[in-house]
Amino acid sequence: MHYEIHGDGDPAVCMGGWGTFCHGNDGLLARGLTEKYQVLVFDYRGICESSDDPNVEPSMRMHADDLTSLLDHLGWNNVHLIGLVGMGCCVAQEIAINRPELVRSMVNMGAWAYCDTYLYDQLKLFRDVHRDSGFLTFQEKVSIYSFLPEYYNQNKDKLLGPNAGWKELNGNYETHARLVEACINHDVKDRLNEISAPTLIIHAGKDLVTGPRTTLPLENGIPNAEGVMMEDVAHVVAGKEQKIAFCEILFDFLGRH
């Protein structure tokens, strides 16, 4: 399991979706995060330098157990778990339920407690497009779903290509399929009331994948969870103004806990 630690301060883990913040991608973290916190990032199974065992059934609990084993190895506890746009949120939920002593606070954005039919079929469709039409077609489709039209129009050239978004899945369909399997079978809707850690749920008002339809049930189901609506944000926070607003929300919450 490949991992990296950046910065100094209280411990935090930052997890995204079907990719990694490692291998020079730490610049994608919230600006200023590594100046305020000691941030652990890692490769999910099958991504870059983390190995996988195809004989083990993929599940979000499996990925959560990977991270808790790493935290135990490092001797870390009382950790901020920051899940951003995808399965990192689900991993954080599993740990907050099953290893609450490790969790100082939890942040979820672009999240779900379970897949309704719409999200289930969306995630399967992304996988099937990758399988049937190749990585670049998958990348284009998921980018169209993930960014505001104005941002996509202005930045298409840097969003698409072999070394652009979701590049860790390029030539790596089997890993993608296993990550999707874990995502679509994630279901903690009946256990959200077991989460005791202070929790922030950020709702992205224009997210076509994991918008308020999937994030509001988290705010409503987790005891004392805080919710913040970012009305004009799509699946991915993009552009200087949105990133500044996101960081203000994130650091205000972390600073209070």
Buried (B, 14 or more C-beta within 10 A) or exposed (E): BBBBBBBEEBBBBBBBBBBBBBBEBBEBBBBEBBEBBBBBBBBBBBBBEBEBEEEEEBBBBBBBBBBBEBBEEEEBEEBBBBBBBBBBBBBBBBBBBBBEEBBBBBBBBBBBBBBEEEBBEBBBBBBBBBEEEEBBEBBBBBBBBBBBEEBBEBBBEEBBBEEBBBBBBBEBBEBBBBBBBBBBBBEBEEBBEBBBBBBBBBBBEBBEBBBBBBBBBBBEBBEEBBBBBBEEBBBBBBBEEBEEBBBEBBBEBBEEB
